[in-house]
C-alpha cells in the first residue's frame, strides 16, 4: 500500500453537506421574504435555485463570470423564472443567503470520527473553490477547523479546481509533493480531473452511487470506507 503523509479534501459535498444545508437556507430565505404571499412554492423555488446555481458555478469555475456576478445572477435568473423581476429583491436574497448558509452545520456521516482517525496519521488540508470567508465560517461553525493544517481557497491560489495550478499552490504551501499526497472529493470534473492533472492519487466520494465511466484510484460511498486503505 502506498504511503501518504498529506491528505487534501474538498469541502462542499465531501465533508459539509451542501445540498441539505443550502436547501435549509433557501427555505429560510423564502420565508424571510414571504414568498408564500407572492404565490411562490418554496420547495419548487429551491429546486430551481439549485438548477441555476449549478449552471453559474460551472461558468464561474471556467472563469467565464466573476465571483460577484455569480452571487447575484443565480438569484436573478431563478426569480425571472417565477416572474419576479426585481433586482433589489435579488440583491437582498443573495446577501441573506450568504449570511445564513455558513451557519448551517450538517456534515456527512462519520466526518468527525474519520477526521480524528486520519489526523493521527496524516497532515490534513482542504482545497476548495468556495468563497474564502464563507468556507471559513462553515468550517468553524461545523466544528472541524482544527482538523486541518491548511485551507486553500481558489481566491488564495488565484485559480480554481480543476486547474493544476491550485494543486501546485497547495503542495507548496503544505510542503507536500504529488507522491506523498492524496485528494478526496465528490466532483469528477473539479476534484478528480484536477487531481489527475498533476498525477495525484485520488478518492472519488460518491455517496449516491452515481454511475460514471471515470477511472479513479479509489471510490467510496461512505467516508468511513477511508479507514480501509488510509
SELO-868620 format. One line per field, with one value per atom (N, C-alpha, C): residue in one letter; y, x, z. Coordinates in steps of 0.05 Angstrom, whole numbers, plus 32768, in hexadecimal, padded with zeros to 4 digits. Atoms other than C-alpha are relative to their C-alpha. Example, Ala and Ser with C-alpha at 12.3 -4.5 7.8 and 13.67 -1.06 7.14 Angstrom:
r: c(a,a,a,s,s,s)
yy: c(7FE8,7FA6,8018,7FE8,7FEB,8016)
xx: c(8012,80F6,8012,7FF0,8111,7FF1)
zz: c(8000,809C,8000,7FFF,808F,800E)
This chain:
r: c(x,x,x,x,x,x,x,x,x,x,x,x,x,x,x,x,x,x,x,x,x,x,x,x,x,x,x,x,x,x,x,x,x,x,x,x,x,x,x,x,x,x,x,x,x,x,x,x,x,x,x,x,x,x,x,x,x,x,x,x,x,x,x,x,x,x,x,x,x,x,x,x,x,x,x,x,x,x,x,x,x,x,x,x,x,x,x,x,x,x,x,x,x,x,x,x,x,x,x,x,x,x,x,x,x,x,x,x,x,x,x,x,x,x,x,x,x,x,x,x,x,x,x,x,x,x,x,x,x,x,x,x,x,x,x,x,x,x,x,x,x,x,x,x,x,x,x,x,x,x,x,x,x,x,x,x,x,x,x,x,x,x,x,x,x,x,x,x,x,x,x,x,x,x,x,x,x,x,x,x,x,x,x,x,x,x,x,x,x,x,x,x,x,x,x,x,x,x,x,x,x,x,x,x,x,x,x,x,x,x,x,x,x,x,x,x,x,x,x,x,x,x,x,x,x,x,x,x,x,x,x,x,x,x,x,x,x,x,x,x,x,x,x,x,x,x,x,x,x,x,x,x,x,x,x,x,x,x,x,x,x,x,x,x,x,x,x,x,x,x,x,x,x,x,x,x,x,x,x,x,x,x,x,x,x,x,x,x,x,x,x,x,x,x,x,x,x,x,x,x,x,x,x,x,x,x,x,x,x,x,x,x,x,x,x,x,x,x,x,x,x,x,x,x,x,x,x,x,x,x,x,x,x,x,x,x,x,x,x,x,x,x,x,x,x,x,x,x,x,x,x,x,x,x,x,x,x,x,x,x,x,x,x,x,x,x,x,x,x,x,x,x,x,x,x,x,x,x,x,x,x,x,x,x,x,x,x,x,x,x,x,x,x,x,x,x,x,x,x,x,x,x,x,x,x,x,x,x,x,x,x,x,x,x,x,x,x,x,x,x,x,x,x,x,x,x,x,x,x,x,x,x,x,x,x,x,x,x,x,x,x,x,x,x,x,x,x,x,x,x,x,x,x,x,x,x,x,x,x,x,x,x,x,x,x,x,x,x,x,x,x,x,x,x,x,x,x,x,x,x,x,x,x,x,x,x,x,x,x,x,x,x,x,x,x,x,x,x,x,x,x,x,x,x,x,x,x,x,x,x,x,x,x,x,x,x,x,x,x,x,x,x,x,x,x,x,x,x,x,x,x,x,x,x,x,x,x,x,x,x,x,x,x,x,x,x,x,x,x,x,x,x,x,x,x,x,x,x,x,x,x,x,x,x,x,x,x,x,x,x,x,x,x,x,x,x,x,x,x,x,x,x,x,x,x,x,x,x,x,x,x,x,x,x,x,x,x,x,x,x,x,x,x,x,x,x,x,x,x,x,x,x,x,x,x,x,x,x,x,x,x,x,x,x,x,x,x,x,x,x,x,x,x,x,x,x,x,x,x,x,x,x,x,x,x,x,x,x,x,x,x,x,x,x,x,x,x,x,x,x,x,x,x,x,x,x,x,x,x,x,x,x,x,x,x,x,x,x,x,x,x,x,x,x,x,x,x,x,x,x)
yy: c(7FE8,8000,8019,7FE8,8044,8011,7FF1,8070,801E,7FE4,80B6,800F,7FEF,80EF,8017,7FE9,8123,7FF6,8005,811D,801A,7FE7,8155,7FF8,8004,8158,8017,7FEC,817D,8005,7FFB,819D,7FFB,8003,81A5,7FE6,801A,8163,7FEA,8015,813D,7FFD,8000,8150,800E,7FEF,8187,7FFB,8008,8173,8018,7FE7,81AC,7FFE,8002,8192,8004,7FFE,818B,801C,7FE5,81CC,8016,7FEC,81F4,7FFF,8003,81D8,800D,7FF3,81EE,801E,7FE4,8232,800D,7FF5,823E,8001,8001,8229,8018,7FE9,825D,801A,7FE7,8292,8005,7FFE,8284,8009,7FF8,828B,801D,7FE5,82CA,8015,7FED,82EB,7FF9,8006,82CF,7FF7,800A,82A8,7FF5,800C,8287,8015,7FEB,82CA,8009,7FFA,82D1,7FEA,8017,828F,7FEE,8011,826C,7FE9,8018,8225,7FFF,7FFF,8225,7FE7,8019,81DC,8000,7FFE,81E8,8015,7FEB,8228,7FF5,800B,8202,7FEE,8012,81CD,8010,7FF0,8202,8010,7FF2,8229,7FEF,8012,81ED,7FFA,8004,81E2,8017,7FE8,8229,8003,7FFE,8229,7FEF,8013,81EC,800A,7FF6,820D,8017,7FE9,824E,7FFA,8009,822B,7FF4,800C,8205,8017,7FE9,8247,800E,7FF4,8264,7FF0,8012,8228,8002,7FFD,8232,801C,7FE5,827B,8011,7FF1,8293,8016,7FEB,82BC,8005,7FF9,82E0,7FF8,8008,82D0,8010,7FEF,830B,7FFB,8006,82FB,7FE6,801A,82B3,8003,7FFD,82C8,800C,7FF2,82F3,7FF2,800A,82D2,7FE6,8019,828F,8006,7FF8,82B5,800F,7FF2,82E4,7FEC,8013,82A9,7FF0,8010,827F,8012,7FEE,82BB,8007,7FFB,82CB,7FE8,8017,8284,8000,7FFD,8293,801B,7FE6,82D6,8014,7FEC,82FD,800F,7FF1,832C,8018,7FEB,8355,7FFF,8000,8366,8004,7FFB,8381,7FE7,8019,8340,7FEC,8013,8317,8006,7FF9,833E,7FFA,8006,8338,7FE2,801D,82EE,7FF4,800A,82E3,8006,7FF9,8307,7FEE,8011,82E0,7FE4,801C,829E,7FFC,8002,82AA,8004,7FFC,82C1,7FE7,8017,8285,7FE6,8019,824D,7FF5,800B,8247,7FFB,8007,8243,7FE3,801B,81FF,7FEC,8011,81C4,7FE3,801C,8184,7FF5,800E,8157,7FE5,801C,8114,7FED,8013,80D7,7FFA,8009,80C6,8014,7FED,8106,8003,7FFC,8112,7FE7,8019,80CA,7FFA,8005,80C3,8014,7FEC,8105,7FFC,8005,80F4,7FE9,8017,80B1,8008,7FF9,80D0,8015,7FEB,810C,7FF4,800D,80DC,7FF4,800D,80C1,8012,7FF0,80F8,801E,7FE4,8143,8005,7FFD,8157,801D,7FE5,8192,8000,7FFD,81AD,8010,7FEF,81C6,8004,7FFA,81E9,8017,7FEB,8212,8014,7FEF,8232,801B,7FE6,827A,7FFE,8004,8281,8006,7FF9,82A5,7FEE,8012,8279,7FE4,801A,8239,7FFF,7FFF,824F,7FFF,8000,825B,7FE4,801B,8217,7FED,8011,81F4,8006,7FF8,821B,7FF8,8006,8214,7FE2,801D,81CA,7FF2,800C,81BF,7FEF,8011,81A2,8010,7FEF,81DC,7FF3,8009,81BD,7FE7,8018,817E,8007,7FF9,81A4,8013,7FEF,81C2,8018,7FEA,81EA,7FFD,7FFF,81FF,8012,7FF2,8213,8006,7FF9,823A,8009,7FF7,824D,801D,7FE4,8296,8002,8000,8288,7FF8,800B,8261,8010,7FF1,828F,7FF0,8012,8255,7FEB,8013,821D,7FE3,801B,81D2,7FFF,8014,81AF,800A,7FF5,81DE,7FF5,800C,81BC,8013,7FEC,81FD,8002,7FFF,81FB,7FE8,8017,81B6,8005,7FF9,81CE,8015,7FEC,8209,7FF3,800F,81DA,7FF0,800F,81AE,8012,7FEE,81E9,800A,7FF5,8205,7FEB,8015,81C2,7FF1,800F,81AC,7FE3,801B,816F,7FFC,8007,814B,7FEE,8010,8126,7FE3,801C,80E5,7FF9,8006,80EB,800A,7FF4,8108,7FF1,800C,80F0,8014,7FED,8119,7FF1,800C,8109,8014,7FEE,8129,7FF3,800B,811F,8006,7FF7,8142,7FF4,800B,811D,8017,7FEA,815E,8011,7FEE,8188,7FF2,800D,8159,7FEA,8016,811A,8008,7FF7,813B,8012,7FEF,816E,7FF0,8011,8139,7FF2,800E,8113,8013,7FED,8152,8003,7FFF,8150,7FE4,801B,8104,7FF7,8004,8101,7FE9,8014,80C4,800D,7FF3,80D1,7FEC,8010,80B7,800F,7FF5,80C3,7FF9,8004,80CD,8001,8003,80B4,7FF4,800B,80AC,7FF7,8008,80A7,7FEA,8015,8072,8006,7FF7,8099,7FF2,800E,8072,8013,7FEF,808D,7FEE,8010,8077,8008,7FF6,8099,7FEA,8011,8071,800F,7FF2,8083,7FEE,800F,806E,7FF0,800D,805E,800D,7FF5,8067,7FF6,8008,8068,800B,7FF7,806F,800B,7FF5,8081,8007,7FF7,80A7,7FEC,8014,806F,7FEC,8013,8045,8009,7FF6,8071,7FF0,800F,8049,7FE5,801A,800B,8002,7FFF,8026,8018,7FE9,8065,7FFD)
xx: c(8011,8000,8012,7FF1,801A,7FFF,7FFF,8030,7FFC,8005,8014,8006,7FFD,8023,7FED,8013,7FF1,7FE6,801A,7FA7,7FF2,800E,7F83,7FE2,801C,7F37,7FF3,8013,7F02,7FEE,8012,7ECF,7FE3,801C,7E8A,7FF9,8009,7E67,8014,7FED,7EA3,8000,8002,7EA4,7FE6,8016,7E70,7FE9,8017,7E2B,7FF3,8009,7E1F,7FE3,801C,7DDD,7FED,8012,7DBC,8001,7FFC,7DD9,7FF5,8009,7DCA,7FE1,801D,7D83,7FF3,800B,7D76,8002,7FFC,7D93,7FED,8013,7D69,7FE4,801B,7D2A,7FFD,8000,7D3C,7FFE,8000,7D49,7FE4,801B,7D06,7FEC,8011,7CE4,8005,7FF8,7D0B,7FF4,800B,7CF2,7FE3,801C,7CAC,7FF7,8006,7CAA,7FE4,801B,7C68,7FEC,8012,7C45,8004,7FFB,7C65,7FF7,800A,7C47,8016,7FEA,7C8A,8004,7FFB,7C94,801D,7FE4,7CD4,800F,7FF3,7CE3,8008,7FFA,7CDF,8015,7FEC,7D07,801B,7FE6,7D3D,800B,7FF7,7D40,800B,7FF8,7D45,8019,7FE8,7D79,8018,7FE9,7DA7,8007,7FFB,7D9E,8010,7FF2,7DB3,801B,7FE7,7DE9,8016,7FEC,7E0B,800A,7FF8,7E0B,8014,7FEF,7E2A,801A,7FE7,7E5C,8013,7FF0,7E74,800D,7FF5,7E7D,8016,7FEC,7EA2,8019,7FE8,7ED0,8010,7FF3,7EE0,800B,7FF6,7EF1,7FEF,8010,7EB7,7FEF,800E,7E95,8010,7FF2,7EB1,7FF0,800D,7EA2,7FE7,8017,7E73,7FE9,8015,7E4D,7FF3,800B,7E44,7FED,8010,7E29,7FE5,8019,7DF3,7FF0,800E,7DE2,7FF1,800E,7DCE,7FE5,801A,7D96,7FEF,8010,7D81,7FF5,800A,7D7B,7FE9,8016,7D4F,7FE8,8016,7D25,7FF2,800C,7D1A,7FEE,800F,7D01,7FE4,8019,7CCB,7FF3,800B,7CBC,8002,7FFA,7CDA,801A,7FE9,7D08,8004,7FFC,7D20,801D,7FE3,7D6A,8006,7FFC,7D65,7FFA,8007,7D43,8016,7FEA,7D79,8019,7FE9,7DB0,7FFD,8006,7D8F,8001,8000,7D84,801C,7FE4,7DCC,8010,7FF2,7DE5,7FF6,800B,7DB6,800A,7FF8,7DC9,801D,7FE4,7E14,8004,7FFE,7E07,7FF7,800B,7DDD,800E,7FF4,7DFF,8016,7FEA,7E40,7FFA,8007,7E1A,7FF5,800A,7E00,8017,7FEB,7E26,7FFD,8003,7E0F,8018,7FE9,7E4A,7FF7,8005,7E4C,8005,7FFC,7E49,801D,7FE6,7E87,8017,7FEB,7EAD,8013,7FEE,7EC7,8011,7FF2,7ED9,8016,7FEC,7EFD,8017,7FEB,7F22,8012,7FF0,7F38,8014,7FEF,7F53,8016,7FEC,7F77,8014,7FEF,7F93,8017,7FEB,7FBB,8016,7FED,7FDE,800B,7FF9,7FE1,7FFC,8006,7FE3,7FE8,8019,7F9D,7FFD,8003,7F8D,7FE6,8017,7F53,8007,7FFE,7F52,7FE3,801C,7F10,7FFE,8007,7EF3,7FEC,8014,7EC2,800D,7FF7,7EC6,800E,7FEE,7EFD,7FF3,800C,7ED7,7FE9,8017,7E9A,800A,7FF5,7EC3,800C,7FF4,7EE8,7FEA,8017,7EA5,7FF4,800B,7E8B,8011,7FEE,7EC8,7FFE,8001,7EC5,7FE6,801B,7E7A,7FFB,8004,7E7D,8013,7FEE,7EB5,8016,7FEC,7EE8,8019,7FE9,7F1A,801A,7FE7,7F4D,800C,7FF5,7F55,8014,7FF1,7F76,8017,7FE8,7FBB,7FFE,8003,7FAE,7FE5,8019,7F6D,8007,7FF9,7F7C,7FE7,8018,7F46,8009,7FF9,7F43,8008,7FF8,7F49,801D,7FE4,7F8B,8012,7FEE,7FA7,7FFE,8004,7F8C,7FF6,800B,7F6E,7FEF,8012,7F3C,8005,8001,7F37,7FEE,7FEB,7F40,801B,7FE6,7F79,8017,7FEA,7FBA,800F,7FF1,7FD6,7FF7,8009,7FAA,800C,7FF4,7FC6,801E,7FE4,800D,8004,7FFF,7FFF,7FFC,8005,7FE4,8018,7FE8,8021,8016,7FEB,804F,7FFA,8008,8028,8003,7FFF,8024,801A,7FE6,806B,7FFB,8007,804D,8008,7FFA,805A,7FEA,8015,802E,8004,7FFA,8050,7FF5,8008,803E,7FE4,801A,7FF8,7FEA,8018,7FB2,7FE9,8017,7F73,7FE6,801A,7F2C,7FEB,8015,7EF1,7FE9,8018,7EAC,7FFC,8004,7EB1,8014,7FED,7ECE,800C,7FF6,7ED4,8015,7FEE,7EF5,8015,7FEE,7F14,8011,7FF1,7F27,8011,7FF1,7F3B,8017,7FEB,7F62,8017,7FEB,7F88,800F,7FF3,7F96,8013,7FF0,7FB2,801D,7FE5,7FED,800B,7FF7,7FF2,7FFC,8004,7FD6,7FEC,8013,7FB5,7FE7,8019,7F6C,7FEB,8017,7F2C,7FE7,801A,7EE8,7FEC,8015,7EB4,7FE5,8018,7E74,7FE9,8014,7E3F,7FE6,8019,7E05,8005,7FF9,7E29,7FF8,8006,7E21,8012,7FF1,7E37,8011,7FEE,7E73,8014,7FEC,7EAA,801D,7FE6,7EE4,8011,7FED,7F22,800B,7FF7,7F34,8012,7FEE,7F68,7FEF,8013,7F32,7FE5,801B,7EE7,7FF3,800E,7EBF,7FE4,801C,7E76,7FF9,8002,7E7F,801C,7FE6,7EB7,800F,7FF3,7EC4,8010,7FF1,7EDE,801D,7FE5,7F1C,8012,7FF0,7F33,800A,7FF8,7F39,801B,7FE7,7F75,8011,7FF0,7F8E,8006)
zz: c(8000,8000,8000,8003,7FEC,801A,7FE7,8027,7FFA,8003,802B,801A,7FE8,805B,8000,8002,8042,7FF3,800C,8034,7FFC,8007,8010,7FFB,8003,8014,7FF1,8009,7FED,8019,7FE9,801D,7FF9,8006,7FFE,7FF2,800B,7FF0,8004,7FF9,800B,801F,7FE3,8055,8009,7FF8,805B,7FEC,8011,8041,7FF4,800D,8011,7FF8,8009,7FF4,8017,7FE9,8038,800C,7FF4,8054,7FEF,8013,8016,7FFE,8001,8013,8018,7FE8,805B,7FFE,8003,804B,7FED,8013,800E,800B,7FF4,8034,8014,7FED,806A,7FF2,8010,8036,7FF4,800B,8015,8015,7FE9,8059,8007,7FF9,8068,7FEE,8014,8028,7FF9,8002,8030,7FE4,801B,7FEF,7FFE,8001,8003,7FF7,8008,7FFC,7FE3,801C,7FB7,7FEE,8010,7FA1,7FF6,8009,7F9C,8014,7FF0,7FB5,8007,7FF8,7FDE,7FF9,8008,7FCF,7FE3,801D,7F84,7FFC,8003,7F8B,8007,7FF7,7FB0,7FEA,8015,7F79,7FE8,8017,7F43,8006,7FF8,7F6A,7FFD,8002,7F6E,7FE3,801D,7F23,7FF5,800A,7F13,800D,7FF2,7F48,7FF4,800C,7F29,7FE5,801A,7EE5,8003,7FFD,7EFD,800F,7FF4,7F2A,7FEC,8015,7EED,7FF0,800F,7EC8,8011,7FEE,7F04,8001,7FFF,7F08,7FE6,801A,7EBE,7FFB,8003,7ECA,7FEE,8013,7EA0,800E,7FF1,7ED7,801A,7FE7,7F15,8018,7FE7,7F5D,8007,7FF9,7F69,7FED,8014,7F29,8007,7FF8,7F3F,8017,7FE8,7F83,7FFA,8007,7F62,7FEB,8017,7F20,8006,7FF9,7F3F,800C,7FF5,7F62,7FEC,8014,7F2A,7FEC,8014,7EFA,800A,7FF6,7F27,8007,7FFC,7F3B,7FE6,801A,7EF2,7FF7,8007,7EE9,800E,7FF1,7F1D,7FFC,8008,7EFC,8017,7FEB,7F36,7FF8,800A,7F10,8012,7FEC,7F4B,8009,7FFA,7F50,801D,7FE3,7F97,8010,7FF3,7FAD,7FFC,8006,7F8B,8011,7FF1,7FAD,801E,7FE4,7FF1,8006,7FFC,7FE9,7FFF,8002,7FD3,8019,7FE7,8011,8017,7FEA,803F,7FFD,8004,8020,800A,7FF8,802A,801E,7FE4,8071,8010,7FF2,8085,7FFA,8009,805D,8012,7FF0,8085,801D,7FE4,80C7,8001,8001,80B1,8006,7FF6,80CE,7FF9,8006,80AE,7FF1,800D,809D,7FF7,8008,807B,8017,7FEA,80A7,8006,7FF7,80CF,7FFB,8005,80BE,8017,7FE9,8104,8006,7FFA,810F,7FEC,8015,80CD,8001,7FFF,80D3,8019,7FE8,811A,7FFA,8008,8100,7FED,8014,80C5,800B,7FF6,80EB,8011,7FF0,8117,7FEF,8012,80D9,7FEA,8018,80A5,8007,8000,809B,7FEE,800F,8084,7FF7,800C,8057,7FEF,8012,802D,7FE8,8018,7FE6,7FF6,8006,7FD6,7FEB,8013,7F9E,800C,7FF3,7FCF,8008,7FF8,7FE6,801B,7FE9,801A,801B,7FE6,8051,8007,7FFB,8049,8008,7FF9,804B,801C,7FE5,8089,8015,7FED,80AC,8002,8000,8097,8011,7FF0,80B4,801E,7FE4,80F4,800D,7FF4,8100,8001,8000,80EF,8013,7FED,8121,7FF5,800C,80F1,7FF8,8007,80E8,800A,7FF2,8118,7FF3,800D,80EE,7FEA,8018,80B5,8004,7FFE,80B0,7FED,8013,8071,7FF2,8010,804F,7FE8,8019,8007,7FF1,8010,7FE3,7FE5,801B,7F9A,8000,7FFE,7FAF,8008,7FF8,7FD2,7FE9,8015,7F98,7FE6,8019,7F62,7FE9,8014,7F3D,800E,7FF4,7F47,7FF7,800A,7F43,7FE8,8002,7F13,7FF7,800A,7EFF,8012,7FF2,7F12,8012,7FF0,7F2E,801D,7FE4,7F6C,8010,7FF3,7F7C,8005,7FFD,7F71,8017,7FEB,7F9E,801C,7FE7,7FD4,8008,7FF9,7FD0,800C,7FF7,7FD8,801D,7FE6,8014,8016,7FEC,8037,8001,8002,8025,7FFA,8008,8004,7FE3,801B,7FC3,7FF5,800C,7F92,8008,7FF8,7FA8,801B,7FE5,7FF1,8007,7FFB,7FE8,7FF2,800D,7FD8,8004,7FFF,7FC9,8001,7FFC,7FDE,7FF9,8007,7FBC,7FF1,800C,7F9E,7FE3,801C,7F5B,7FED,8014,7F20,7FF0,8011,7EF8,800F,7FF2,7F2E,8010,7FEE,7F60,7FF3,800B,7F3B,7FE8,8017,7EFA,8009,7FF6,7F22,800C,7FF5,7F49,7FEA,8016,7F09,7FF1,8010,7EE9,800B,7FF5,7F19,8007,7FFB,7F1C,801D,7FE4,7F62,8005,7FF8,7F81,800B,7FF9,7F91,8008,7FF7,7FB0,7FF8,8008,7F91,8016,7FEC,7FC8,7FF1,8010,7FA7,8011,7FED,7FDE,7FF3,800E,7FAC,7FEC,8012,7F84,7FE3,801C,7F43,7FED,8014,7F06,7FF0,800F,7EE1,7FF2,800F,7EB1,8007,7FF9,7ED5,800D,7FF3,7EE8,8018,7FE8,7F30,8011,7FEE,7F63,8014,7FED,7F97,7FFD,7FFF,7F9C,801A,7FE7,7FDD,7FFF,7FFE,7FED,801C,7FE5,8037,800A,7FF8,8058,8012,7FEE,808B,7FF0,8011,8050,7FFD,8002,8050,8014,7FEC,808D,7FF5,800B,8062,7FF2,800E,803C,8007,7FF7,805F,801E)
